[in-house]
Amino acid sequence: MTDTYRTPVPTIVVVGHGMVGQRFLEALAERDVTSRARVVVLCEEPRAAYDRVALTSYFSGRTPDDLTLAEPDFMARHGIELYLDDPAETVDRATRTVVSRAGRVFTYDTLVLATGSYPFVPPVPGKDATGCFVYRTIEDLLAIEEYAMTARTGAVVGGGLLGLEAAGALKGLGLRTHIVEFAPRLMPAQVDEGGGAALLRTIEEMGLTVHAGVGTQEVTTDAGGTVTGMALSDGSVLDTDLVVFSAGVRPRDQLARDCGLRVGERGGIAVDEHCRTSDPAVFAIGECALAADGKVYGLVAPGYEMATTVADVLAAGISAPAGAAGISAAGAAGISAAGAAGADMAASGTDTAANAPATEAGTTGPADDATDAALAGVRGFTGADMSTKLKLLGVDVASFGDAHGAAPGCSSVMYADARAGVYKKLVVDPDGTLLGGVLVGDADAYGMLRAMTGSVPPVPAEQLVLPAGAGAAVELGPAALPDDAVICSCHNVTKGAICACSSLPEVKKCTKAGTGCGSCVKVIGQLLAANGSGPADKGLCGCFPYTRGELYEIVRTLRVTSYATLLDSHGREEARGGDGCEICKPTVGSIIASLAPVLGVSGYVLDGEQAALQDTNDHFLANIQRNGSYSIVPRIPGGEITPEKLIVIGEVARDFGLYTKITGGQRIDLFGARVDQLPMIWTRLVDAGFESGHAYGKSLRTVKSCVGQTWCRYGVQDSVRMAIDLELRYRGLRSPHKLKSAVSGCARECAEARGKDFGVIATANGWNLYVGGNGGADPRHADLLAQDLSDAELVRLIDRFLMFYIRTADRLERTSAWLERIEGGLDHVRDVVVHDSLGLCDELERMMAAHVAGYRDEWAETINDPDRLRRFVSFVNAPDAPDPSVKFVPERDQVKPDLTFLPLETLEGATAR
């Protein structure tokens, strides 16, 4: 076959259509190059470019079509020829032709190689056995999903970014999952030892088993060549049915090697700062390129920068088509033609291009003044910021700048909280300049800290790592950032460029900031507000522009009963049609659950779509513990319990080998149940008259009490009766955060009511109601809302207070923080719920009455429904098999989790420098 489709305009052939290839096409279109040149794209995969960064979201419900990057009509609108499932096979630089696998021949004026990378599979025996996979494409995921249906255990070779994503996918498929990492810690390229320890601890608490500091020696198979296990370098053996190799990637440079382009000793197509190869008519971008600084970049953001650089070069060099043929002297094929072959190359290597690229009359000539002038205006690519922020297995992980402290004379400031799974480290030089950092478990400050890298922060680094309440308050506003601070690393957009815009939509349209990973949207909103360009983006997340309170009103007023409907009708434009995020899904799920009686839908959180919206603990109606086991917390209203019920709890704990603990909330918690045991345990508890204590949900936990006037000589009211009445009234009430309460029978305050979200203290004339208390990490005494109330008055005011809080609070905002944030504070709340200043009280009372009337115990509903019981298995493809990784050891006549810890050498709970 020959390329018979010739035009008077130059032809650009792009080999590869991944994320970087698609960004290159968009950059050409933005610069109007597509109207002045023929653009041909050869794609190896059977589908157009998709979001490989979000590949794992396929397992959470997104379809391959949802991951597609280009708009449906993008190619047709810009006249781009896209050939799917037809990769380039050969390149002849002498004739400037590319032959595809289907035999198509294309003549090019400019060739752009965007071939990406391929997964590295260690050369171990058995690596090609049935049951071995790589984790790179949608087709890989489809194959893994199908094979996992017959597997029970999976192992991932590689504990880097993609390896952890693959492990999360296997766990989500119901497999017992191992992670094997040759380095001594997970994510060795991004985090240091302390960050790796915090990450390890959190991941092991999820039930995954990590083998760090060991290598894979062999994949063992049965007689038929199917995977049966793995032999590790420490002599141990893993029994596994499925192996996923995710041990890094290598540049796909074979096409370049075959046609004689210069490559690096360790791979990668060598390019100069304008991404030109040793043949000036050929460019290379993305993971296949060895950049001018001698590095191969495996992140998408540097690839986007390379794509933009080449688009700028071509836009500067391609003539308008009117009356012109081919490319001008400053064109891509002719740019620095004579002197560029071999000049400015980034790395050593075998230069097989001894035969310099052929020149073609009218299209290629020696370097001249026009060429130099064209390139002078093009910003080159000489390196990129490798900062990253990700959510891996639900854990925030971020690193930026000199994360490992390699700069001479630098020092580190660290904070670690092993119980919370938080680790923070900032690297500074002697004059206080921020050089980089690592954040694990809490990466909220990533956007501001990364932008401050290279400058001296306005406060000492020690204050920047401390959690709220542990030191002086620190406010890092956008004013602290220099104009050249990069806010969007995906598209290399600075603060100055963002502040030149007047709104978030304009920022996205003009700069593309906020259209990549989305982690910069919050900072962009702050910049626009501080610059007077518009209000700060107070949206719940990157999916919704509304606060939680506003979403509550939308759901209530419009009677929205589906998360998908809400996202498609009120989500940000770029989020519509997607599957949301870890922030908005449980938030909207909670809103719908709290409004269920009003909306006329089931309040059961595991029905239909609701099941996919819940937090981890809600998925199995139980709190997951450190070793992957679960806790059982039956409700004991007011802390009152009969001997018969105590005996039932004791028998259940004994029969299932559970650890028992009396809590500060006057309940008895049982720890150590496997997920498959939960229904059996709860069947016995429900039969004995117990209900769910909702310890797993953002809802009412307990109403604590003293013994009151019934037994105590100081008591003036029956505090136990009131506590039981309140707990039974508000049980199961879904709210923005957990709710705790207490009732004290006199002013001696033995129940600690003033440390609760709503607390009641008896007086000789009735009850005093206190609100907004908190006894946690940031303690706050509750404020007096009303005093000397009758029983009916007390209940009515609590009804109003709770429903007003649920209606207006932000996501994960306790009543203490809400009371201090809400405009007008306590006085405003008192006006609303006591004096009915907004005329809402009748509605608030009706909504609470609907909740009380519609309450159903979640565990009683579950154990009586065979369909609902099917989710309570350790392995979806082996429902009768218990999870063998949940193990215990004896301690003080009970049990505790059998865990292996990696020691954290930094001072936990404090700073170290």
Residue pairs with C-beta under 8 A, 6 or more apart in sequence:
1 103
1 104
1 105
2 105
3 97
3 104
3 105
3 106
3 107
5 38
6 107
7 38
8 321
8 324
8 325
9 36
9 37
9 38
9 321
9 325
10 36
10 37
10 38
10 109
10 110
10 318
10 326
10 327
10 331
10 332
10 333
10 363
11 37
11 38
11 39
11 40
11 106
11 107
11 108
11 109
11 110
12 28
12 33
12 37
12 38
12 39
12 40
12 108
12 109
12 110
12 111
12 112
12 314
12 332
13 40
13 41
13 42
13 88
13 98
13 106
13 108
13 110
13 111
13 112
14 21
14 24
14 25
14 39
14 40
14 41
14 42
14 112
14 114
15 42
15 87
15 88
15 98
15 111
15 112
15 113
15 114
15 115
15 255
16 42
16 43
16 44
16 113
16 114
16 115
16 116
16 286
16 288
17 41
17 42
17 43
17 45
17 48
17 49
17 82
17 114
18 49
18 52
18 114
18 116
18 286
19 49
19 50
19 51
19 52
19 53
19 69
19 286
19 300
19 303
19 304
20 114
20 116
20 285
20 286
20 287
20 300
20 303
20 304
20 306
20 307
21 41
21 43
21 49
21 114
21 285
21 286
21 307
22 48
22 49
22 69
22 70
23 303
23 304
23 307
23 308
24 112
24 114
24 285
24 307
24 310
24 311
25 34
25 39
25 41
25 70
25 74
25 78
25 80
26 74
27 307
27 308
27 310
27 311
27 312
28 34
28 37
28 39
28 78
28 311
28 314
28 315
29 74
29 78
30 311
31 311
31 312
31 314
31 315
32 315
33 39
33 311
33 314
33 315
33 318
34 78
34 79
34 80
35 78
35 79
35 321
36 318
36 319
36 320
36 321
37 109
37 314
37 318
38 79
38 81
39 78
39 79
39 80
39 81
40 80
40 81
40 83
40 106
40 108
41 80
41 81
41 82
41 83
42 83
42 86
42 87
42 88
42 98
42 100
42 106
43 49
43 82
43 83
43 84
43 85
43 86
43 87
44 85
44 86
44 87
45 84
45 85
45 137
45 138
45 139
46 84
46 85
46 139
47 64
47 68
47 84
47 138
48 68
48 69
48 70
48 75
48 82
48 84
49 68
49 69
49 70
50 64
50 67
50 68
50 69
50 138
51 67
51 68
51 69
52 136
52 137
52 300
53 300
53 517
54 62
54 67
55 67
55 135
55 138
55 141
55 165
56 165
56 166
56 168
56 169
57 66
57 67
57 579
58 64
58 67
58 138
58 141
59 141
59 145
59 168
59 169
59 172
59 173
60 172
60 579
60 612
61 579
61 612
62 578
62 579
64 138
66 577
66 578
66 579
67 138
74 80
75 81
75 82
83 100
83 102
83 104
86 100
86 101
86 102
86 104
87 100
87 101
88 98
88 99
88 100
88 101
88 255
89 99
89 100
89 101
90 98
90 99
90 255
90 258
90 259
91 97
91 98
91 111
91 255
91 258
91 259
91 282
92 98
92 99
92 259
93 259
93 260
93 261
93 279
93 281
93 282
93 353
93 357
93 358
94 355
94 357
94 358
95 107
95 358
96 107
96 108
96 109
96 111
96 281
96 358
96 360
97 105
97 106
97 107
97 108
98 105
98 106
98 108
98 111
99 105
99 106
100 106
108 281
109 281
109 326
109 327
109 331
109 332
109 333
109 363
110 281
110 282
110 283
110 314
110 327
110 331
110 332
110 333
111 281
111 282
111 283
112 282
112 283
112 284
112 285
112 310
113 255
113 256
113 269
113 277
113 282
113 283
113 284
113 285
113 288
113 289
114 284
114 285
114 286
114 288
114 307
115 252
115 253
115 255
115 286
115 288
116 252
116 286
116 287
116 288
117 249
117 250
117 251
117 252
117 287
117 288
117 298
118 136
118 249
118 250
118 252
119 134
119 135
119 136
119 245
119 246
119 247
119 248
119 249
120 245
120 247
120 248
120 249
120 250
121 127
121 134
121 245
121 247
122 157
122 215
122 216
122 245
122 247
124 216
124 217
124 218
124 219
125 218
125 219
126 132
126 218
126 219
126 220
126 221
126 227
127 219
127 245
129 219
129 221
129 225
129 226
129 227
129 243
130 221
130 224
130 225
130 226
130 227
131 147
131 151
131 226
131 227
131 241
131 242
131 243
132 219
132 227
132 243
132 244
132 245
133 140
133 143
133 144
133 147
133 242
133 243
133 244
133 245
134 140
134 244
134 245
134 246
135 141
135 144
135 156
135 162
135 163
135 165
135 166
135 169
135 244
135 245
135 246
136 249
141 169
144 169
144 170
144 173
144 242
144 244
145 173
147 242
148 154
148 170
148 173
148 174
148 175
148 242
148 877
149 877
150 241
150 877
151 175
151 241
151 242
151 877
152 175
152 176
152 241
152 875
152 877
152 878
152 881
153 175
153 176
153 177
153 178
153 238
153 239
153 240
153 241
153 242
154 170
154 173
154 175
154 176
154 177
154 178
154 240
154 241
154 242
154 243
154 244
155 177
155 178
155 179
155 180
155 230
155 238
155 240
155 242
155 243
155 244
156 163
156 166
156 167
156 170
156 177
156 178
156 179
156 180
156 243
156 244
156 246
157 163
157 180
157 216
157 243
157 244
157 245
157 246
157 247
158 166
158 179
158 180
158 181
158 245
158 246
158 247
158 248
159 179
159 180
159 181
159 183
159 185
159 186
159 187
159 188
159 210
159 212
160 181
160 186
160 187
160 188
160 189
160 190
160 246
160 247
160 248
161 187
161 190
161 388
161 390
161 392
162 246
163 179
163 181
163 246
163 247
164 179
164 186
164 187
164 203
164 392
164 393
165 246
165 392
166 244
166 246
167 177
167 179
167 203
167 208
167 393
168 392
168 393
170 177
170 242
170 244
171 177
171 206
171 207
171 208
171 393
173 876
174 873
174 874
174 875
174 876
174 877
174 878
175 241
175 242
175 875
175 877
176 209
176 874
176 875
176 883
176 884
176 885
177 207
177 208
177 209
178 208
178 209
178 210
178 211
178 238
178 240
179 186
179 203
179 208
179 209
179 210
179 211
180 211
180 214
180 215
180 216
180 230
180 232
180 238
181 188
181 210
181 211
181 212
181 213
181 214
182 213
182 214
182 215
182 247
183 212
183 213
184 193
184 196
184 212
184 213
185 191
185 193
185 195
185 196
185 197
185 199
185 200
185 212
185 902
186 196
186 199
186 200
186 203
186 210
186 212
187 195
187 196
187 199
187 392
187 397
188 196
190 388
190 397
190 399
190 403
190 438
191 199
191 397
191 399
191 403
191 438
191 440
192 403
192 404
192 405
192 425
192 438
193 905
194 414
194 416
194 423
194 425
194 438
194 904
194 905
194 906
195 397
195 399
195 423
195 425
195 438
195 439
195 440
196 212
196 902
197 423
197 902
197 903
197 904
198 416
198 418
198 421
198 422
198 423
198 440
198 441
198 904
199 392
199 395
199 397
199 423
199 440
200 210
200 212
200 902
201 418
201 421
201 901
201 902
202 393
202 395
202 421
202 440
202 441
203 210
203 393
203 395
204 210
204 626
204 627
204 899
204 900
205 421
205 624
205 625
205 626
205 627
205 628
206 393
206 394
206 624
206 628
207 624
207 627
207 628
207 883
207 885
207 886
208 393
209 885
211 232
211 236
211 238
212 902
213 234
214 232
214 233
214 234
214 236
215 232
215 233
216 230
216 231
216 232
216 233
217 230
217 231
217 232
217 233
218 230
218 231
219 227
219 229
219 230
219 243
220 227
220 228
220 229
220 230
220 231
220 237
221 227
221 228
222 228
227 240
227 241
227 242
227 243
228 239
228 240
228 241
229 237
229 238
229 239
229 240
230 237
230 238
230 240
230 243
231 237
232 238
249 287
249 298
250 267
251 267
251 268
251 269
251 287
251 288
251 289
251 290
251 296
252 287
252 288
253 263
253 267
253 268
253 269
253 288
256 263
256 269
256 277
256 284
256 288
257 263
257 352
260 352
260 353
260 354
260 355
261 269
261 270
261 277
261 278
261 279
261 282
261 284
261 352
261 353
262 269
262 270
262 277
262 278
262 342
262 345
262 349
262 350
262 351
262 352
262 353
263 269
263 270
263 290
263 349
263 350
264 270
264 290
264 294
264 296
264 346
264 347
264 348
264 349
265 347
265 348
265 349
267 290
267 296
268 288
268 289
268 290
268 296
268 347
269 277
269 284
269 288
269 289
269 290
270 277
270 278
270 290
270 345
270 346
270 347
270 349
271 277
271 283
271 284
271 289
271 290
271 291
271 292
271 345
271 346
272 292
272 340
272 343
272 344
272 345
272 346
272 380
273 292
273 309
273 344
273 380
273 381
273 382
274 283
274 309
274 310
274 313
274 335
274 375
274 378
274 380
274 381
275 283
275 284
275 285
275 289
275 306
275 309
275 310
275 313
275 381
276 282
276 283
276 313
276 335
276 336
276 340
277 283
277 284
278 340
278 341
278 342
278 345
278 351
278 353
279 341
279 353
279 357
280 332
280 333
280 334
280 335
280 336
280 337
280 340
280 341
280 357
280 364
281 332
281 333
281 337
281 357
281 364
282 357
283 310
283 313
283 332
285 303
285 306
285 307
285 309
285 310
286 297
286 303
286 306
286 307
287 296
287 297
287 298
287 303
289 296
289 297
289 306
290 296
290 346
290 347
291 297
291 302
291 306
291 346
291 381
291 382
291 383
291 384
292 344
292 346
292 380
292 381
292 382
292 383
293 346
293 382
293 383
294 346
294 347
295 383
297 303
297 384
297 386
299 384
299 386
299 388
300 490
300 516
301 384
301 385
301 489
301 490
301 491
301 492
301 516
302 381
302 384
302 386
304 490
304 491
304 492
304 516
305 381
305 384
305 492
306 381
308 492
309 378
309 379
309 380
309 381
310 332
312 378
312 379
313 332
313 335
313 374
313 375
313 378
314 331
314 332
316 330
316 374
316 375
316 377
316 378
317 327
317 328
317 330
317 331
317 332
317 334
317 335
317 374
318 327
318 328
318 331
318 332
319 326
319 327
319 328
319 331
325 362
326 362
326 363
327 333
327 334
327 363
328 334
328 370
329 365
329 368
329 370
329 371
330 370
330 371
330 373
330 374
330 375
331 363
333 360
333 363
333 364
334 363
334 364
334 365
334 371
335 367
335 371
335 374
335 375
336 343
336 367
336 371
336 372
336 375
337 357
337 359
337 364
337 365
337 366
337 367
337 371
338 365
338 366
338 367
339 366
339 367
340 367
341 353
341 356
341 357
342 351
342 353
357 364
359 365
384 492
385 400
385 450
385 486
385 489
385 492
387 398
387 399
387 400
387 401
387 450
387 453
387 489
388 397
388 398
388 399
388 400
389 396
389 397
389 398
389 443
389 446
389 447
389 517
389 519
390 396
390 397
390 398
391 397
391 582
394 582
394 616
395 421
395 440
395 441
396 439
396 440
396 441
396 442
396 443
396 444
397 439
397 440
397 443
398 438
398 439
398 440
398 443
398 446
398 450
399 436
399 437
399 438
399 439
400 436
400 437
400 446
400 449
400 450
400 453
401 427
401 434
401 435
401 436
401 437
401 450
401 453
401 454
402 410
402 427
402 435
402 436
403 425
403 427
403 436
403 437
403 438
404 427
404 436
405 411
405 412
405 427
405 435
405 436
407 427
407 429
407 435
409 429
409 430
410 427
410 428
410 429
410 430
410 435
411 427
411 428
411 429
411 430
411 913
412 425
412 426
412 427
412 428
412 912
412 913
413 425
413 426
413 428
413 461
413 462
413 464
413 465
413 911
413 912
413 913
414 423
414 424
414 425
414 426
414 465
414 906
414 907
414 911
414 912
414 913
415 422
415 423
415 424
415 425
415 465
415 466
415 467
415 909
415 910
415 911
416 422
416 423
416 424
416 904
416 906
416 907
416 908
416 909
417 423
417 441
417 467
417 908
417 909
418 904
418 908
420 441
420 442
421 440
421 441
422 440
422 441
422 442
422 467
423 438
423 439
423 440
423 441
423 904
423 906
424 437
424 438
424 439
424 440
424 442
424 465
425 437
425 438
425 439
425 465
425 906
426 434
426 436
426 437
426 449
426 461
426 464
426 465
427 434
427 435
427 436
427 437
428 434
428 435
428 461
429 435
431 456
432 456
432 457
432 460
432 461
433 454
433 455
433 456
434 449
434 452
434 453
434 454
434 455
434 456
434 457
434 461
435 453
435 454
436 453
437 449
439 445
439 446
439 449
442 467
445 464
445 476
446 519
447 487
447 519
447 520
447 522
447 523
448 476
448 478
448 480
448 481
448 523
449 464
449 476
450 486
450 489
451 481
451 485
451 486
451 487
451 495
451 523
452 476
452 480
452 481
452 485
455 482
455 485
457 464
457 476
457 480
458 476
458 480
459 472
459 474
459 476
462 471
462 911
462 913
463 471
463 472
463 474
464 474
464 476
465 911
466 474
466 911
467 777
468 778
469 777
469 778
477 526
477 530
478 495
478 523
478 526
478 527
478 530
478 531
479 530
481 487
481 495
481 527
482 495
483 494
483 495
483 496
483 499
484 494
484 495
484 496
485 494
485 495
486 492
486 493
486 494
487 493
487 494
487 495
487 498
487 513
487 520
487 523
487 524
487 527
488 498
488 511
488 512
488 513
488 514
488 516
488 520
488 524
489 520
490 512
490 513
490 515
490 516
490 517
490 520
491 511
491 512
491 513
491 515
491 516
493 511
493 512
493 513
495 527
497 510
497 511
497 513
498 507
498 511
498 513
498 524
498 527
498 528
499 527
499 528
499 531
499 533
501 507
501 510
501 511
501 528
501 533
502 528
502 533
502 534
503 528
503 533
503 534
504 514
504 521
504 524
504 525
504 528
504 534
504 537
507 513
507 514
507 524
507 528
508 514
508 515
508 574
513 520
513 524
514 520
514 521
514 524
514 542
515 574
518 542
521 537
521 539
521 542
522 537
524 537
525 535
525 536
525 537
525 538
525 539
526 536
526 537
528 534
528 535
528 536
528 537
529 535
529 536
529 537
530 536
537 545
538 547
539 545
539 546
539 547
539 572
540 546
540 547
540 548
540 551
540 583
540 584
540 587
540 811
541 581
541 583
541 584
542 572
542 575
542 581
543 567
543 571
543 572
543 575
543 578
543 580
543 581
543 583
543 584
544 551
544 567
544 570
544 571
544 572
544 575
544 584
545 572
546 554
546 570
547 810
548 587
548 591
548 736
548 809
548 810
548 811
548 813
549 807
549 808
549 809
549 810
551 566
551 570
551 587
551 588
551 591
552 591
552 595
552 806
552 807
552 808
553 807
554 560
554 566
554 570
555 566
555 588
555 591
555 592
555 595
555 599
556 595
556 598
556 807
559 599
560 566
560 569
560 592
560 599
561 592
561 599
561 600
561 601
562 609
563 580
563 585
563 588
563 589
563 592
563 609
563 613
564 609
566 588
567 575
567 576
567 578
567 580
567 584
568 576
568 577
571 578
571 580
580 588
583 811
585 612
585 613
586 613
586 614
586 615
586 618
587 811
588 613
589 605
589 610
589 613
589 614
590 698
590 734
590 735
590 736
592 599
592 601
592 610
593 603
593 605
593 610
593 734
594 733
594 734
594 735
594 806
594 851
595 847
596 602
596 603
596 854
597 603
597 847
597 850
597 851
597 853
597 854
598 847
598 850
602 608
602 610
603 732
603 734
603 854
603 855
603 856
604 610
604 856
604 858
604 861
605 611
605 614
605 618
605 697
605 734
605 858
606 614
606 618
606 619
606 621
606 858
606 862
606 868
606 871
611 619
611 871
615 698
616 624
617 623
617 624
617 696
617 697
618 696
618 697
619 871
620 630
620 675
620 678
620 696
620 871
620 872
621 678
621 692
621 696
621 858
621 859
621 862
622 630
622 631
622 632
622 673
622 675
622 678
622 695
622 696
623 630
623 631
623 633
623 695
623 696
624 630
625 631
625 671
625 672
625 897
626 897
626 899
627 885
627 886
627 887
627 888
627 897
627 898
627 899
628 883
628 885
628 886
629 671
629 672
629 673
629 674
629 886
629 897
630 673
630 674
630 675
630 678
631 669
631 670
631 671
631 672
631 673
631 695
632 652
632 658
632 669
632 670
632 671
632 673
632 678
632 681
632 682
632 685
633 667
633 669
633 670
633 692
633 693
633 694
633 695
633 696
634 649
634 667
634 668
634 685
634 690
634 691
634 692
634 693
635 667
635 690
635 691
635 692
635 693
635 694
635 727
635 731
636 645
636 666
636 667
636 668
636 693
636 702
637 703
637 723
637 724
637 727
637 728
637 731
638 666
638 703
638 704
638 705
638 720
638 721
638 723
638 724
638 727
638 743
639 666
639 667
639 702
639 704
639 705
639 720
639 723
640 705
640 720
640 724
641 668
644 688
645 688
645 689
645 690
646 668
648 684
648 685
648 688
648 690
649 660
649 668
649 670
649 685
650 660
651 684
652 658
652 670
652 681
652 684
652 685
653 659
653 660
653 670
656 670
656 672
656 673
656 677
656 680
656 681
657 672
657 888
657 895
658 670
658 671
658 672
658 673
658 681
658 895
659 670
659 671
659 672
659 894
659 895
659 896
660 668
660 669
660 670
660 671
660 894
661 668
661 669
661 671
662 668
662 669
663 669
664 704
665 701
665 702
665 704
665 740
666 702
666 704
666 705
667 693
667 702
669 695
670 681
672 886
672 888
672 895
672 897
673 681
674 874
674 882
674 883
674 886
675 872
675 873
675 874
675 883
676 872
676 873
676 874
676 879
676 882
676 883
678 872
679 862
679 863
679 869
679 872
682 692
682 859
682 862
682 863
683 863
685 859
686 857
686 859
686 860
686 863
691 731
691 857
691 859
691 860
692 732
692 857
692 858
692 859
693 701
693 702
694 700
694 701
694 731
694 732
694 858
695 701
697 734
697 738
698 734
698 735
698 736
698 737
698 738
698 812
699 731
699 732
699 733
699 734
699 735
699 738
699 739
700 727
700 730
700 731
700 732
700 733
700 735
700 738
700 739
700 740
700 741
701 738
701 739
701 740
702 727
702 740
702 741
703 723
703 724
703 726
703 727
703 730
703 741
703 742
703 743
704 723
704 740
704 741
704 742
704 743
704 751
704 752
704 753
704 756
705 719
705 720
705 722
705 723
705 724
705 742
705 743
705 744
705 745
705 751
706 712
706 715
706 719
706 720
706 743
706 744
706 745
706 746
706 750
706 751
707 715
707 719
707 720
707 745
708 715
708 717
708 718
708 719
708 720
708 721
708 743
708 745
708 762
709 715
709 716
709 717
709 718
709 719
709 745
709 746
709 762
710 718
710 720
712 745
712 746
714 745
714 746
714 748
715 745
715 746
715 762
716 745
716 746
716 762
716 763
716 764
717 745
717 746
717 762
717 763
717 766
717 767
718 745
719 743
719 744
719 745
719 751
719 760
719 762
720 743
720 745
722 743
722 760
722 767
722 791
722 794
723 741
723 742
723 743
723 751
725 795
726 741
726 743
726 760
726 795
726 798
727 741
729 795
729 852
730 739
730 741
730 798
730 802
731 855
732 851
732 855
732 856
732 857
732 858
733 739
733 802
733 806
733 851
734 806
735 802
735 805
735 806
735 809
736 805
736 806
736 809
736 810
736 811
736 812
736 813
736 818
737 809
737 812
737 813
737 814
737 815
738 814
739 757
739 758
739 802
739 815
740 756
740 757
740 775
741 753
741 756
741 757
741 758
741 759
741 760
742 751
742 752
742 753
742 755
742 756
742 759
742 760
743 751
743 753
743 759
743 760
743 761
743 762
744 750
744 751
744 752
744 753
744 759
744 760
744 761
744 762
745 751
745 762
746 761
746 762
747 761
747 762
747 763
749 761
751 759
752 759
752 775
753 759
753 760
753 761
753 770
753 773
753 782
754 761
754 770
754 773
754 781
754 782
755 773
755 774
755 775
755 779
755 781
755 782
756 770
756 773
756 775
756 782
757 771
757 772
757 773
757 774
757 782
757 814
757 815
757 816
758 769
758 770
758 771
758 773
758 782
758 798
758 801
758 802
758 815
759 769
759 770
759 771
759 773
759 782
760 767
760 768
760 769
760 770
760 794
761 767
761 768
761 770
762 768
763 787
763 788
765 788
766 787
766 788
766 789
766 790
766 791
766 793
766 794
767 788
767 789
767 790
767 791
767 794
768 784
768 786
768 787
768 788
768 789
769 784
769 785
769 786
769 787
769 789
769 794
769 797
769 798
769 801
770 782
770 783
770 784
770 785
771 782
771 783
771 785
771 801
771 815
771 819
771 826
771 829
772 780
772 782
772 783
772 815
772 816
772 818
772 819
772 820
772 826
773 780
773 781
773 782
773 783
773 815
773 816
774 780
774 814
774 815
774 816
776 814
778 816
780 816
782 816
783 819
783 826
785 797
785 801
785 826
785 829
785 830
785 833
785 834
786 793
786 797
786 830
786 834
789 797
796 845
797 833
797 834
799 844
799 845
799 848
799 849
800 832
800 833
800 834
800 840
800 841
800 844
800 845
800 848
801 829
801 833
802 848
803 844
803 845
803 847
803 848
804 829
804 832
804 833
804 840
804 844
805 815
805 818
807 844
808 818
808 822
809 815
809 818
810 818
810 821
813 821
819 825
819 826
819 829
822 828
822 829
824 831
831 837
831 838
832 838
832 840
832 841
833 841
833 844
861 868
862 868
862 869
863 869
870 879
873 879
873 880
874 881
874 882
874 883
875 881
875 883
887 897
887 898
888 895
888 896
888 897
888 898
889 895
889 896
889 897
889 898
890 896
906 912
